[in-house]
Amino acid sequence: MPRPSPLPLFKQAIAVAVTFALTHPAVAQSPPAVGTGESTLTLGTVDIRATATGPLSARSIFSSVDVLGASVFQDQHVDYSWELFTRAPGVQVTQFKQGTDAGRFSFRGFNGEGRINAVKLLIDGIPSNDNAGGMPFLDAVFPLDIAAVEVVRGTNDPRYGLNNIAGNANVLTRSGGNEGLASITAGSFGTREVQVVKGIESGNWSQNYAISWRDSDGYRDHADARKLSLSGKWFYTSDDGRWRTGIGARYFRNRALESGYLTLEQALRAPRSSPAYAAADRGERETAQISAHLDGELRDDLSWSSKVYVNQYENQRWVRFSAAGTQQERYNDETQKGAITSLTWRPKVGWAHEFTLEGGLDAQWQDNLNQRYRTTERVRTSQFRDWDFDLDTRGAYIQAVIRPVAPLKIIPAMRVDHVGGRFTDRQTGNTSPVHDYGLIKQPKISLAYTFGPQIGTYANWGRTFQIGSGIDAYRTQARNLAPSINDGWEAGVKFTPLAWLDGRLAYWEQRASGEVARVLGVDGLPDPGGLGNVGKTLRKGYDVQLNMRPNTRTTGWFAYSHQLARITEPDPGAPATRGREIENVPHYLVSLGADHQVADTLKLSAWANAQGDYYVDRTNTQGRFGRYAQLNLGATYRVAPATDVSLQLKNATDRKYVYAWYDSGSSGYSPGDGRALYVSLLQRF
C-alpha cells in the first residue's frame, strides 16, 4: 500500500518547536539539576509528594524512566486508555480496533500482537496483566482519574518478575485532595462521554471517587461500544503521619460490536466499511479489582509497605477473522489473588554518602478458565477448547543503593522467581504440571555518575525472564522447557545544557535465550501447546528525547526511538526465520509536540505521532505495513475561573493507515480512525 513519508510532518513540528524557542526567550531560572544518578525525564505536571521514607521509587531505577503527569492526559479523548500511551516516549501502540479486544502498548522491540506481552502493567502498584500478559484492566482507568504514569524501559528493575520482560508501567490514580473535576465530551463518530472525579480529604481520612461513561459508534461501521467505569479509594493516615492504610476498588464493563478485518483492497477503498461476515461479531468484558494497602514507618530509618489484592477478568467474544473462516466464541474467566510486601532500610553510615537496602516478597495465585466454541450467529455448534489451569508465582528481591562518593551511585540487585501450577484439559481429562522452570535467578546492576548539574551518565545490565502463557506454560508433551532468559544492557546520558532544555540519549540491547510466542490460532485450530517457540532473539536500538521549556507559557517535547528485533537462532521447526525480523515491530517510533499559553485564558496545542512499517510474518515474505504519521491539534479556552471549553482535532490531515496481521496463510487489515473533532466542557469544583 502507499506509504507517504512522515518527514514533512516532522519538519513542520520541529520547526514549530524551534520557532517557539527563538521567539520566546528563555525565562531567567536556574538550570534544573540532573541530580546524582537521576536518569528520569518528566513530561507534564506531576504532583510529587516524595519523602525520604517508603519504598524506592521508579526514579531510583537508573534506566530509561519517564514520568508523565496528569496534564498530559487530562484533555485527551480516546476510546481506550492504552491509546494515551502514544504520548509516552519509545512506546508502540498497536490498534486492533476490534470490539473489547481493541489494542495494547509495548516497547523495546516487542509488539502488541498478544503473542508475547512484554510489559508489566500496574495500577496503583497492583499487578494488572491477564494470564497472557495482556492489559484488560487498563480499560477501567479513564484520563481524568490519572495522576501520573511511570514507564520503566529496560531489564534492571528488580521489583517485578512475571511479565516484566522489557520493563513496566505503573498507572497512578488520584489520591487525596479535595479537588473535583467533571467533563462532558461530544464529537465525531457519535461519541458521547462523561467523566467525574472527586477527592474528599478531612482530618485523617481521604476519599477519592471516579465515574466514567463513554458511548461511541466508532469510525467504522458496526463498531459501537459502550463503557462504564466506577472506582473508589478510602484511606486513613495516623495522627503522626507515620502510617497509612486503606482500600481501593474498581469496576469496568464494556459491550462492543466488532467491525471485522478487511482485505487490503477493501481497507484502501472503503476504510469505514465492515464486511458482511462480521455482522454477528461482538464482545462483552468485565473487570474488577479490589486491594488493601498498609504503609508505614517501623523506625525513622525503616519503612514497610504491603498490599493484598483480588483481580477478576471475564471476557466473552464472538469473532470471525475472515470470510473463509468460521465464527468462534472465545470465553475467558480469570481470578488473581496476590500479596506484595517490602522493607526499606535507610541507615546513616559513615563509609558512604548514601546507603539504602530494600527487600521484597510477592506472590500471585491465578485460577483461569479458557474456552472456545465454533458458533453460527453466536449459537454454539461445537467446542474445541476447554482449559482449566492454575498458575502460581512467588518472587523475592533485594537491592541496595550505594553512593560511595558524591557523584557515583551503584545499585546491585538480585531477584528470584518460582512458578508452579497445573493444567487440565477438561475435554480429554488430561492434566499436566507446569514446566520445571526451577528457581529463576535474575541478577542486575546499575551505575550512575554525575559530572555536574548539567550532565550525568548511567549504565545498567539486568536479566528478566519469560515463560509461556496459557497451555504453553505446561508440560503437555514429553519435553521440558526452560524459561527464556532475557539479558539486557543500556548506556545513556541525561543532559541539561540550557535552563529551558533537558534530554536523554540512550543505546540498549536485549537478548532472549529461547523466546516463546503464543499460537493465536485465528482459524480456530486446537492448540496442542509448546509449538510457539521463536528461538534466540536480539533486540537493540537507541532513544533520543528532548523536553523544552523556552518560557513560562511554552513547552515542547520530542522523542525518537529506533529499534530492531531479529531472530538470531530459530526454532528447529522454522529454519526459514533465521536472521529475519520479528513481525509487527516498526523500525522507528516518534512522538513530538508543543503547548503554548497564548493568553491567560487560551492554550493552543499541537502534537504528532508516527511509526515505521513492519513485516507481518517471521519469514519476512508477506510485505510491510503499518507506517503512519498523524498530526493532532487542540485549543482550550477558560470561560470562567472554574470552567474550560476545549476543542481537539485528531488526525488533522486525515492520514490513512492500517493495522495488519498475518497468521498461517490468513491476513487482515483494520483501518485506523480518520479525522475527528471533539468538544469538551471541563468544570472544576
N, C-alpha and C positions, 0 to 999 in steps of 0.2 A: 504494500500500500504506500501512497506518497508519504514522505516524512519531511515536512517543512523544517528547515533549520531553526533552532531556537536562538541563534546568535543575535539577530536583530533585536529580539526582546531583551536579551541580557544586556546588550549595549545600551538600550534605552534606559533600562532600570539603573545600570551602573552610572550612566550619565546624570540621571536624576539625583542619585546619592552624592556624586561629586559636586554637582551644582549646589546642592544644599550645603556641602562642606565649604565651598568657596564663597557663596553669597551670604552665609550666616556665620559670622566669625565665632570661633570657639569661645565659650564663656570662661571667665577667669576662675580657675579652680585648680586644686592640686591634682596631679595625675593619680588615678586610682591605683593603689599599690597592688602589685602582683600577689604579694603575700608569700610567706615561706612555704614553698611546695604547693601553692594553690594552682590547680590546673582547671578549675571550674570557670565556665562562662555563663553569664546570666543575661537573659533576654526578657524584657518586660519588667513590670513592677512586682517585686516579691516582698512579702511581709516576713522579715527574718526575725525570729524570736529566739535566736540561738543563745545558749548558755554554756558554761564550762562544765556542765554535767550532762548525764544522759548518754545514750549510745553514740558511737561515732557516726557521723552523718555521711551522706553521699559526697560532700565536699572533701572528705578525707580520703576518697578513692582517687589516687593520682593517675587518672586516665582521662579519656575524653568525656568529661561530665558536663552536661548542660542543664541549667535550671531555668525553666520557663515560667514566668509569673502569670497571675490571673489576668492581667491586662492583655496578654497575648491571645487569650481565648474568649474573653467575656463578650466581645461583639461578633464572634464568628457564627455563621449559620451553616450547619452541617446536618446531614441525615443521620450520621452515626459519629460517635465521639472519636473513633480511631482516625477519622478524617482530619481531626485537629492536629495530628502529628505531621501534616505537611509543613507546619511552621517550625518543626524541630530539625536542627542541622543533621545531615547524614542519615535521615530516616526515609526508607522507601515505604510508600503507602500503596497497597495492592487493592484495587477496587473491582470486586466481582459484580457488585450491584445486583445481587440475586436474592431478594427477599431477606429473611433473617440472617442468612449467611452472606453478608454484604461485603466484607473485606477485613483486612488487618494490616498492621505495620510490622516492619522488620528493619534490620540494619546489618552492617559489617558483612556484606556479600551474601547474606541469607535472604531468601524470598519469602513472600507471604502466601504461598500456594496452599499451605497446610500439610505438605509432605514432611517438612522439617520446620517446626516453630521454635526459633532460637532465642526468644526474648522472654525473660521472666517478668511477668506483669504483676504489680502490686497496687492495691487501692488502700490508702492509709496504712501501708505496711502489711496488709493482709494478702497472701498469695491468691492470685485471681486468674490463673490459667485453667483450662479444662484438661482432661487427661491427655489429649493430643497436643497440648501446648497452645491451643487457640485462646481467644480473648473475648468470650461472650459476656463476661461480667463488666467489661468496659462500657458496653452499651448503656448501662444504668446511670452513668455519670454524665450529666449534661453540662455545657460550658459554664453557666453561671455558678455552679457549685464547685468549680475547680479553683483552689487557692494557688497551686503550683504543680508542676510536673518535673520530676528529676529523671533524667535519662543518663544512664551509665553505659558507655560502649567500651567493651574490652573483656578480658578474661581474668582480671586481677582482683575482682570484688569477692571476698570470701563469705559474705553474709548469706548467700543463697546457693542452692545446689541444683535441684531439678529444674529444667528449662532455662537455666542461666548460662546458656551455651555461648552467646555472643555478648551478653550484657543484660541489663534490666531497666525497667521504667516503673517509677513509683508515682501514682496519681494521688496528690494530697487534696482532700476536700476541705471546705471551710470549717474552721473550728473556733469557737468562742466569738467574742464581739457582740455588738448589738445592731449591726447593720442589716438592713433588709433591702432586697432587690427584686423587682418584678419586671419582666419583659414580655411584650406581645409582639409577635412577628407574623407577617403575611408576605407572600411572594410567589415567584414563578412555580409552575407545576402544581398548583393548588396547595401550596404549603401554608399551614397554619400552626403556630407554636405558642405555648405559654410556659414560662419558667418563673418560679417564685422561690427565693431562698431567704431565710431569716435566722439571725443569731440572737439569742437572748442570754445575757450574762449578768448575773446578780449575785454578789457575795461569793460564796464558794462554788456556786453552780453555774454551769453553762449548758445551753441547749442550742442545737442547730437543726433546722428543718429544710427540706427541699422537695418540691413537687414540680414535675415537668411533664408536658404532654405535647406530642408532635404528630400531625396528620399531614400526609403528602400524597399526591397522585403519582409522583415520580416523573422523571424526564421521559421515560419510555412508556409505551402502553403496557397495561397490566402490571404496574409497579407500585400500586397503592400500599402504604404502610402506616400503621397507627401504633404509636408507642406511648407508654406511661411509665414514669419512674417516681418512686417515693423513697425518702430516706430521712433518718433522724439520728442524732448523736446526743447523748446525755452524759456529762462528765462532772465529777466533783473534785475539787482541789482542797487539800488540807489548809488549815489556818496559817501554818508556817510556810506553805508553798512547796514543801518537800515531797508531797505525794499527790498523785493524780490518778483517778480511776474512773472508768465509765464503760458504756456500751454503745455500739453503733449498729444500725440495721438499714438494709437497703433492699428494695424490691423493684423488679423491672418486668414489663410484659410487652411483647411485640407481636402483632399479627400482620403479615405482609404477603402480598402476591409476588410471584416471580415472573419477570418479563422474558426469561429464557435466553439462550445463546443463539446468535445468528451466524450465518455463513459470512465470510469476508465480503462477498459481493453485497449481501443484504446490509451489512453494517455500514458500508460506504454509501450505498444508495438510499437506504431508509433507516437511519440510525435510531429513530424513535419508535420503530415498529416492534412488535412482539410476534414470534412465529406461532402459527395455529397450534402446533403440537404442545405448547406450554400453557394452553388456556386453563388447564386444571392444576397448575403448579402453584404452590403456596406454602407457607410455614407459620408455625406458632412457637414462640420462645418465651420462657420464663426463667428468671434468675433471682436468687435471694441470697443475701449474706447477712450474718449476724456475728458480732465479735465483742469480746470483753477485753479491756485493757487495764493494766496496772503498771505505773511507772513511778519510781521514787528514788530517794537518796538514802541508802543504808548508813552512810557516813558522808562527811564532806568530800571525801575522795573516792567514794564507791557508789555507783548507780546501778539500779536494777530495772529491767524492762521486761514485761511479759504480755503475751496476747494468746487468747484461745479463740477459735472461730469455727463456724459451720458454713459451708457454701453449698448451694443447691442449684443445679442447672438441668433444665428439661427443654428439649427441642424436638419438635415433630415437623418434618419437612417432606413435602411431596415434590419430586423433581424429575424432569425428563431432560437429558442433556442434548439429545439430537432427534431429528425426525425418524432416524433408523432405529433408535433405541426404544426402550420401554420405560414407563414411569416407575419410580421407586418411592416407597415411603421409608424415610430414614428417621429412626427414633433413638434419642439419647436421653438417659436419665442418670445423672451423676451426683453423688454426695461426697463432699470432702469435709473431714474433721481434722483440725490441726492445732498445734501449740507451738509457740515461739518464745524463747527467753534468752536474755543476755545479761552479763555482768560487765561493767566498765570501771576500771580502776585507774585513777589519775594521781599517783603519789608524787610528792615533791622529792626529787632526788638531786644529789649534789654532783653526779657524774654526767648529767645531760641537761640541756636547756629545756627539754620536754620529754616526758615518758608517759605513755598510756598503754594499758594492756586490756584487751577485751576478749571475752569468750562467749560463745553462744551455742544453744541447742535448739533444734526444731524437729518436728515430726508431723507427718500427714498420713491420714488413712483414707483411701478412696474406695468407694463402692460404686461400680459402674455397670450400666446396662446399655448394650448397643444392639439394636435390632434393625433389620432391613427386610422389606417386603416388595415383591413385584405387585404393582397395582394398575388398575384401569380406572381412570377418572376418580382417583383416591379410594377405590374399593380394592381391598386386598385379594390377590389371586393365589399367591404362594409366598412362603417365607424362605429366604436364603441366608439369613444371618440371625443368630440368637446368642449373643455373647454376654456372659455374666462374669465380671472379673474384679478382683481387688488389687490395688497397688499401694503398698505401704513404703514410705520413705522416712529415713531418720538421718539427721546430719548434725555435725558438730564442727565448730571452727574456733580458731584462736588467732588473733593478730595483735601486733604491737606497733605503736608509733614511737619511733626513737629519733630524737633530734640531738645528736652528739655535739654539733657545733651549730651556731645560729643559722647559717644559710642552708643546712642539709637536713633532710628528713629521710628516714629509712623505714619501710613498713614490710617486715616479713610476716607471712601468714600461712596457715595450713587449714584445709578443710577436708573432712572425711564424710562420705555418704554411704549408706547401705540401703538396698532396695529389696523388698520382699513382696509376696503376693501369690495369688493363684487364679488361673483362668479356667472357666468352664464353658464348653460349647454345649448349650442346652438342647441343641438339635440331635447331637450324637451321644451326649452324656460323657464325652471325654474331658478329662481335666489335665491341666499342665501347670507345673510350677514356673515361677519367674526364672529367667536365665540366672545362672550363678555369677552375678557380677562381682561378688566379693566386696571387700572394702575399697571404695573408690577414693583414692588419695589425690588431693589437688593442692600441691604446693604453689605458693605465689610470692612475689616480692616486687616492691615498688620503691623508687628513689626519686627525690625531687631536690633540685639545687637552685637557689635564688641568687642571681648575680647582682641584683639591685632592685629598686622599686619598679623598674620598667621592664625587666626581663627575668624569666625563670624557665628552667628546663625540667623535664621529667622523663622517666623511662620505667617500664614495667614488663614483667613476664608472669604469666599465670596459666594454670591448667583448669579447664572445665570438662564436663562430660555430657554425653548424650546416650540415652537408651531408646529403644523402640517404644512406640505408643500403641495402644490397643493390643491386638494379638501379637505384634512384633516384639513385645517385651517378655514373651513366654516361650518355653521350650516345647513347642508343638511338634518339632522334629527332633531327630536324634542329636544333632549338633548343638553345642552351647555357644552363645555369642557373648563376647566380652563387650564392655561399654566402649563407645567410641571416645577416645581421648582427644581433646582439643587443646593444643598448646599454642598460645598466642603471645605476641610481644608488641610493644608500642614505644615509640620515642617521639617526644614533642617539645615544643617551646610555646610558652604563653608570653605575650608581649603587650606593653602599653607604651608605645613610643610618644604619644601625644595625650594631652589631657582629655581629648574627646574621642580617642580611638583605642580599642584593645582587640586582641585577636589570639588565635591559636593555630599552629601548624603542626600536623602530626602525620607520621607514617606508621603503618601497622601490618602485621601478618598473622594468620591463624591457620594451623594445620590440623586436620582430623585424621585419626588413625584408621577409622572404619565407619564412615558415615552411614546412617540408616535413614531411609526415607519411607514414609507411609505409601502403601499402594492405595491410591484413591479409588480406583475401580469405578470409573464413571459409567461403564457399560453394565454394571450390576453383577459382575462375575464374583463368585465367592473368593475370599482372600485366605489362603492357607497359612499365611504368616511366614515371616522370615525371608520374604522374597524381595524386600525393598532395599537391599544393600547397594550403596553407591560406590564405596571404596575409599581410598585415601584421597583427600582433597586439600587444596591450598586456596586460601582467600587472602588477598592483600589489597592495599590501597593507601591513599593519602587524603587528608582533610585540610581544607583551608577555611577559616572562619574569621569574620570581622564584625565588630559592633561599633557603631559610630554615634556620637552624641555631640554634633557640632555646636549646639546651643541648647538652652533650656526648653526650646519649643520643637526641636527636631531630633529624631532618632532614625537610624538606619541599620540594616544588617545584611550580610552576605555570607553564604555558606556553600562551598563546593566540595563534593566528595567523589573521588574516583575509586572504583572498585573492580576487582576481577576475581571470579570464582571458577576454579578449574579442577577437573578430576585428574590426579597425578598417577594413581594406580587403581584401575577399575575393578569392580567385582568380576570374578572369573566368568560369570554368565553374560557379561556385557562388554566384550573386548573393544567394540567399536567406540566406546566412550572415552578411551584413553586420550588424555590431553585435551579433551573437549571442555567447553564451558558448561557450567551448571545452568539449567533452564531458569528463565524468568528473573535473571539478575542483570539489570542495566549497568552499563559501564560508568555512568555518572548520575549524580543527584544534585540539584541546585535549589536553593531557597534564598530569596532576597527581597528587600522591601524597604519602605520608609514611611514614617508617620510625621506629619508636620502640623503643629498647632498654629493655624493661620491667625486666629484671634482667640480671646479667652473663651469664646462660645463655639468655635468651629475648629474641628480637626479633620484633615484630609489624609488618606492612607492609600498606598499602592504596594502590592506585593505580588510576587511571581514564584511559580514552582515549575520545575522541569526535570525530566529524566531521559536517559538514553533508551535505545531499543534493546531487545533481548532475544536470545534464542528461546524457542518454546519446547525443545526436546534435548536430551543429553547427547545425541549424536550430531546435533547442530546441522541438521539437514532440512528442517521444515521452515526455514526463514526466520527473520527477525521482525518483531512488532513491539508496540507499546510506547514508542517515543512520543513525547508531548512537551509543550511549553504553554503555560497559562498565565494570563495577567488578570489580577483582581483589583478592584477599586472600591474605596469606601469613603464615606463622609459622615461625621457625627456633629449634630448641632444641639447646643444646650438651650432649650427654650425656656427653662426656668431653673432655679438653683438645684432642684432635685429631679429634673426631668430632661432626658435626652431623646432626640429623634435621630435615627441613623438610616442611611441608605448603603447598600452593598451590592456591587455589580460583580458577579463571579464569572470567570472565563469571558472577560470583556470583549475579546476579539473573536469569540465563538469558534475557537480551535476545535477541530475534530480529532478524536483519538479513541483507541480501543484497548481494552484488556483482552489478552489472547491466551488460550491454553491448548495443549495437545496431550493426548493420552491414548496409547495403544491404538493408533490409527484414527482416532476421533479428534476433532478440534472444534473450538467455539470462540466467538468473539462477542464481547459485551461493550457497546459504545459508552463512553463517558458522558457526563452531563454537558449540555450546551450552555449558552449564555443564560444567566439567571439573575433576576433583580429581586431584592428583599428590602422591606422597610420594617423598622422596629421602633417601638416605644419602650424606653427604659425608665423606670421610676424607682428612686431611692427613698426608703422610709425607715 
